[in-house]
Structures are given as structure tokens and as C-alpha cells.
Amino acid sequence: MSRARLNVFLEPNHAKRLDELACMKRVPKSGIVAAALASYLSPDGADRREALVARRLESLCATFGHMQRDQMILVEALALFIRHHFAITPPIPESQQEAARAQSKARFEQFIEQVARNLQRGDTLVQDIVEELSPTPNDRSHKDRSS
């Protein structure tokens, strides 16, 4: 069987990965390239790629659906908090508004600093709450033993 010689140019990182794979598998680089090309050009290759893309799109759609649900929960929780806050907070008399603004500015800065610290550490209040509401099996077994 005669084979055609072909010179190709590869990106440096692709060439390096091809070298590593050929070394690891102990096969010639031309064999790896021939197998990849055969797979790419095979009639069912396009169907496989299309199926992979379709599965990935389905996964992304599910992820976006979860994100949309989570965002709706967040918006609803915020709206309920705002309604509650306005319902229980009395109006501030005109004479105390300047002091209230100064205090609220300081408290807001503390709030932002706390959010930044939590995000830098990877801690979130939501994670803490979820962990409290749904303990891990180890937590449950510890509670069972202590009862």
C-alpha cells in the first residue's frame, strides 16, 4: 500500500502534545495523525461530533436553567427583604437624617469589606446556610451518636 507524503505546519503546543502522546503510547506520530484524520473524515465522524455538540448544548441549557432559577430565588428573596425592611423601619425625622446618612455610609462600607473578605476566602453565607440546613451524612451520624 503506497502512502502519500504530506508536510504540515502545527502550532507549537500541538506539536509538543503530539510528541508527548507518541512517546507515551510508543507509536509513530504519523500513525496518530493518520488515525485522527481517519476519524475526522469518516462518515460517522460528523454524526459523532454533532452528537457531542448536542449533548454539550443540552448540558449548557440545563446549567442556564439552574442559573435562571437561582437568580429568580435571589430576586424574590431580595424583594421580600426590602418589603419587610420598609414595613418595620420607621421614617427618620428630618433633624436626624444627616447623622443617619453618615452612619449608613459607614455600615455599607463595612458590609462591602465583609463581602470582599468572604469572596477572597471562598466562604459564602449561602454555603454556610445550605450546610446548616442539609448536614452531610457525617454530621447526621455524629448527632445520632450524641443523642
ZIJOJO-V347595 format. One record per residue. SS is DSSP state (alpha for helix, beta for strand, coil for the rest). PSI is psi in degrees with one decimal (999 if undefined). OMEGA is omega as a letter, one per 40 degrees, with the letter a starting at -180 (999 if undefined). Layout:
# ZIJOJO-V347595
SS:PSI:OMEGA + SS:PSI:OMEGA
This chain:
# ZIJOJO-V347595
coil:124.6:i + coil:149.1:a + coil:148.4:i + coil:141.5:i + coil:137.6:a + coil:129.4:i + coil:128.4:i + coil:157.0:i + coil:128.6:a + coil:152.8:i + coil:147.4:a + alpha:-41.0:a + alpha:-32.8:i + alpha:-41.1:i + alpha:-41.3:i + alpha:-44.5:a + alpha:-35.9:i + alpha:-43.9:i + alpha:-46.1:a + alpha:-42.8:a + alpha:-42.8:i + alpha:-41.1:i + alpha:-47.4:a + alpha:-43.4:a + alpha:-11.4:a + coil:47.3:i + coil:156.6:i + coil:149.2:i + alpha:-36.5:a + alpha:-32.5:i + alpha:-39.9:i + alpha:-45.1:a + alpha:-40.3:i + alpha:-42.4:i + alpha:-40.7:i + alpha:-41.8:i + alpha:-41.0:i + alpha:-42.2:i + alpha:-41.9:a + alpha:-37.9:a + alpha:-8.3:a + coil:149.9:a + alpha:-36.2:a + alpha:-4.9:i + alpha:-42.8:i + alpha:-38.6:i + alpha:-40.9:i + alpha:-44.1:i + alpha:-40.9:i + alpha:-40.0:i + alpha:-40.3:i + alpha:-43.3:i + alpha:-41.9:i + alpha:-43.3:i + alpha:-40.7:a + alpha:-41.0:i + alpha:-40.2:i + alpha:-41.2:i + alpha:-43.4:i + alpha:-40.3:i + alpha:-42.3:i + alpha:-42.3:i + alpha:-45.5:i + alpha:-35.8:i + alpha:-43.3:i + alpha:-40.8:i + alpha:-40.8:i + alpha:-42.9:i + alpha:-47.1:a + alpha:-38.6:i + alpha:-39.5:i + alpha:-39.4:i + alpha:-44.1:i + alpha:-45.6:i + alpha:-42.6:i + alpha:-43.2:i + alpha:-42.1:i + alpha:-43.7:i + alpha:-42.1:i + alpha:-40.4:i + alpha:-44.5:a + alpha:-44.6:i + alpha:-45.5:i + alpha:-45.3:a + alpha:-46.0:i + alpha:-31.9:a + alpha:-33.7:a + alpha:-11.6:a + coil:117.9:i + coil:154.2:i + coil:148.2:a + coil:130.2:i + coil:149.0:a + alpha:-39.5:a + alpha:-20.4:a + alpha:1.8:a + alpha:-38.2:a + alpha:-45.0:i + alpha:-39.0:i + alpha:-40.3:i + alpha:-43.7:a + alpha:-43.8:i + alpha:-40.9:a + alpha:-35.0:i + alpha:-45.0:i + alpha:-43.5:a + alpha:-36.7:i + alpha:-40.9:i + alpha:-40.5:i + alpha:-40.7:i + alpha:-48.1:a + alpha:-40.6:i + alpha:-41.2:i + alpha:-42.5:i + alpha:-45.5:a + alpha:-43.9:i + alpha:-45.6:a + alpha:-44.1:a + alpha:-37.5:i + alpha:-37.6:i + alpha:-16.9:a + coil:5.6:i + coil:141.1:i + coil:145.5:i + alpha:-37.7:i + alpha:-43.2:i + alpha:-45.0:a + alpha:-43.0:a + alpha:-44.4:i + alpha:-42.3:i + alpha:-35.7:i + alpha:-38.2:a + alpha:-32.0:a + coil:84.8:a + coil:153.4:i + coil:164.1:i + alpha:-35.4:i + alpha:-40.8:i + alpha:-42.9:a + alpha:-44.1:a + alpha:-33.0:i + alpha:-41.4:i + alpha:-39.2:a + alpha:-40.7:a + alpha:-33.3:a + alpha:-14.9:a + coil:999:999
